[in-house]
Amino acid sequence: MKISIIGSGYVGLVSGAGFAEAGHNVVCMDLNDDRIKNLRQGKSPIYEPGLDEMLADNVKRGHLAFTTSLEEAVNHAGALLIAVGTPPQEDGSADLGHVLAVATGIGKILSKPLLVIVKSTVPVGTCDRVRDAIQQELDKRDQQLSFSVASNPEFLAEGGAIKDFMQPNRIVCGVENKHSEALLREMYAPFNRNHEKILFMDVHSSELTKYSANAMLATKISLMNELANIAERVGADIEHVRQGIGSDPRIGYAFIYAGPGYGGSCFPKDVRALSHTAKEYGFEAKILNAVEHVNAHQKTHLFEMLKRGFNDEISGKCIAIWGLSFKPNTDDMREAPSRVLIDALLDAGASIRAHDPEAMDVAMQIYGDKENFSVHTDQYDAATGADALVLVTEWKLYWIPDYEKLAATMRQKVLVDGRNIWPQETALKHGFTCHAIGRPSIG
Ligand SMILES: NC(=O)c1ccc[n+]([C@@H]2O[C@H](COP(=O)([O-])OP(=O)(O)OC[C@H]3O[C@@H](n4cnc5c(N)ncnc54)[C@H](O)[C@@H]3O)[C@@H](O)[C@H]2O)c1
């Protein structure tokens, strides 16, 4: 099939590479000139394991091309996916400016039947607005063309996005007619071999499914963080509690880790946007608001822990941070808990020595002008001279620290484990004080 994807970010590129890998003929379009120029030279704008190779292979095979021309993309496609950003606005609602601009652009160009598929995460009713925007432009040109709009939200998670896309556990499609259903079936056939994974439903339900999935996952995280806060106060260990409740199959082990709060480009904005939609319909989403509130508070937790550990004397302290991206295997720092920690530490007069395997360039774009912020290509260099080392993101290379090396280079032996992965007894044996989330501090 000839497929075009508008928006070449995390979702657009992974989908583009995935569809091309499966044998479709794909054009990825983006407004950003530099992004497309770099992609044409084989440079991906994002870090996602396996993506660079897959992009390069498919460009070489002639299955994948990049363009800045919407016209080229529209003319190429039998099915066109919109995968542009839907960032949050001040009031929490999703900014649909990019999505609707693409729709208007399509309406201005369209000259043959097309299935327009909205892959961006959008509030209920957006596909209707996309249809109206295209139709308005066709009417202006007095064109009578048949086109359909479908909803096909994306569930990939950064860091494991290729696997999520190539082996999805479900493919949600909201359609308004049988023709769209047939095209989506053909498009996803290579991903639907093992058993039926495509769930067809009405467009509004499909739009709401995406928000509901993220709301459910964010709720699990915030509830677990709330339980960790209770555990800290009553002298219990949330790690024992986690295993105790995860063993119940009705609860399960997934997504019940206490930590420094969720970040990234999806959970925070999607929880807020769904709450905003509910409000527009006259309903107060109390649980969603609490999930957001608990998370915002949790992001201050690591700083509060350091403050307590240093008796409120943070000014002049040197703090090492391991892990800057909002989760491992991505360079994405959007709404990352590390940013709340860094901002609070800089405000309080501390200096920061940071390390991350992939996000240091991104970090320098954000904090490069701050005198007291530095990044280090070696994780132990980052810890040199530090009064405390804070683990914020659990990249694999941080799981088994060389405690002797740390003990020799750090100024004070204080560890803050924001992901509860370091065995506290081992740290204690090497003379460290160890704070963790929802666990008694030791040392
Ligand atoms: N990142 C994820 O993990 C993820 C997962 C599932 C769903 N989503 C959703 O998918 C959508 C895209 O997310 P993303 O993370 O890929 O965003 P992104 O910011 O990485 O990429 C968006 C791209 O769209 C381009 N763009 C903006 N306006 C354009 C226009 N008019 N024409 C062409 N290109 C345009 C931007 O230049 C950018 O390259 C969002 O709605 C997001 O909520 C994201």
The ligand as an SDF file (V2000), in Angstrom:
LIG
                    3D

 44 48  0  0  0  0  0  0  0  0999 V2000
    5.8530    9.7740   21.8740 N   0  0  0  0  0  0  0  0  0  0  0  0
    5.1040    8.7510   22.2420 C   0  0  0  0  0  0  0  0  0  0  0  0
    5.5530    7.8680   22.9640 O   0  0  0  0  0  0  0  0  0  0  0  0
    3.6690    8.6500   21.8030 C   0  0  0  0  0  0  0  0  0  0  0  0
    2.9940    7.4290   21.9420 C   0  0  0  0  0  0  0  0  0  0  0  0
    1.6800    7.3380   21.5270 C   0  0  0  0  0  0  0  0  0  0  0  0
    1.0320    8.4570   20.9980 C   0  0  0  0  0  0  0  0  0  0  0  0
    1.6950    9.6390   20.9040 N   0  0  0  0  0  0  0  0  0  0  0  0
    0.9770   10.7800   20.3130 C   0  0  0  0  0  0  0  0  0  0  0  0
    1.3760   10.9020   18.9600 O   0  0  0  0  0  0  0  0  0  0  0  0
    1.4340   12.2800   18.5770 C   0  0  0  0  0  0  0  0  0  0  0  0
    2.8290   12.6260   18.0920 C   0  0  0  0  0  0  0  0  0  0  0  0
    3.7240   12.4510   19.1780 O   0  0  0  0  0  0  0  0  0  0  0  0
    5.3110   12.4440   18.9730 P   0  0  0  0  0  0  0  0  0  0  0  0
    5.8980   12.1160   20.2970 O   0  0  0  0  0  0  0  0  0  0  0  0
    5.6530   11.6290   17.7890 O   0  0  0  0  0  0  0  0  0  0  0  0
    5.5560   13.9860   18.6480 O   0  0  0  0  0  0  0  0  0  0  0  0
    6.9030   14.6780   18.1850 P   0  0  0  0  0  0  0  0  0  0  0  0
    6.8810   16.0330   18.7850 O   0  0  0  0  0  0  0  0  0  0  0  0
    8.0790   13.7810   18.4170 O   0  0  0  0  0  0  0  0  0  0  0  0
    6.7250   14.7930   16.5990 O   0  0  0  0  0  0  0  0  0  0  0  0
    5.7450   15.5800   15.9910 C   0  0  0  0  0  0  0  0  0  0  0  0
    6.2790   16.0070   14.6330 C   0  0  0  0  0  0  0  0  0  0  0  0
    5.2220   16.6570   13.9190 O   0  0  0  0  0  0  0  0  0  0  0  0
    5.8000   17.7000   13.1510 C   0  0  0  0  0  0  0  0  0  0  0  0
    4.7430   18.6320   12.7490 N   0  0  0  0  0  0  0  0  0  0  0  0
    4.0500   19.5350   13.4970 C   0  0  0  0  0  0  0  0  0  0  0  0
    3.1590   20.1750   12.7520 N   0  0  0  0  0  0  0  0  0  0  0  0
    3.2610   19.6850   11.4920 C   0  0  0  0  0  0  0  0  0  0  0  0
    2.5840   19.9240   10.2880 C   0  0  0  0  0  0  0  0  0  0  0  0
    1.5950   20.8400   10.1990 N   0  0  0  0  0  0  0  0  0  0  0  0
    2.9550   19.2240    9.1990 N   0  0  0  0  0  0  0  0  0  0  0  0
    3.9400   18.3020    9.2600 C   0  0  0  0  0  0  0  0  0  0  0  0
    4.6160   18.0110   10.3960 N   0  0  0  0  0  0  0  0  0  0  0  0
    4.2750   18.7030   11.4840 C   0  0  0  0  0  0  0  0  0  0  0  0
    6.8480   18.2910   14.0670 C   0  0  0  0  0  0  0  0  0  0  0  0
    7.7990   19.0460   13.3490 O   0  0  0  0  0  0  0  0  0  0  0  0
    7.4230   17.0310   14.6990 C   0  0  0  0  0  0  0  0  0  0  0  0
    8.5300   16.5430   13.9810 O   0  0  0  0  0  0  0  0  0  0  0  0
    0.9760   13.0610   19.8090 C   0  0  0  0  0  0  0  0  0  0  0  0
   -0.4020   13.2760   19.7220 O   0  0  0  0  0  0  0  0  0  0  0  0
    1.2870   12.1110   20.9450 C   0  0  0  0  0  0  0  0  0  0  0  0
    0.4620   12.3380   22.0570 O   0  0  0  0  0  0  0  0  0  0  0  0
    3.0040    9.7630   21.2740 C   0  0  0  0  0  0  0  0  0  0  0  0
  1  2  1  0
  2  3  2  0
  2  4  1  0
  4  5  1  0
  4 44  2  0
  5  6  2  0
  6  7  1  0
  7  8  2  0
  8  9  1  0
  8 44  1  0
  9 10  1  0
  9 42  1  0
 10 11  1  0
 11 12  1  0
 11 40  1  0
 12 13  1  0
 13 14  1  0
 14 15  2  0
 14 16  1  0
 14 17  1  0
 17 18  1  0
 18 19  2  0
 18 20  1  0
 18 21  1  0
 21 22  1  0
 22 23  1  0
 23 24  1  0
 23 38  1  0
 24 25  1  0
 25 26  1  0
 25 36  1  0
 26 27  1  0
 26 35  1  0
 27 28  2  0
 28 29  1  0
 29 30  1  0
 29 35  2  0
 30 31  1  0
 30 32  2  0
 32 33  1  0
 33 34  2  0
 34 35  1  0
 36 37  1  0
 36 38  1  0
 38 39  1  0
 40 41  1  0
 40 42  1  0
 42 43  1  0
M  CHG  2   8   1  16  -1
M  END
$$$$
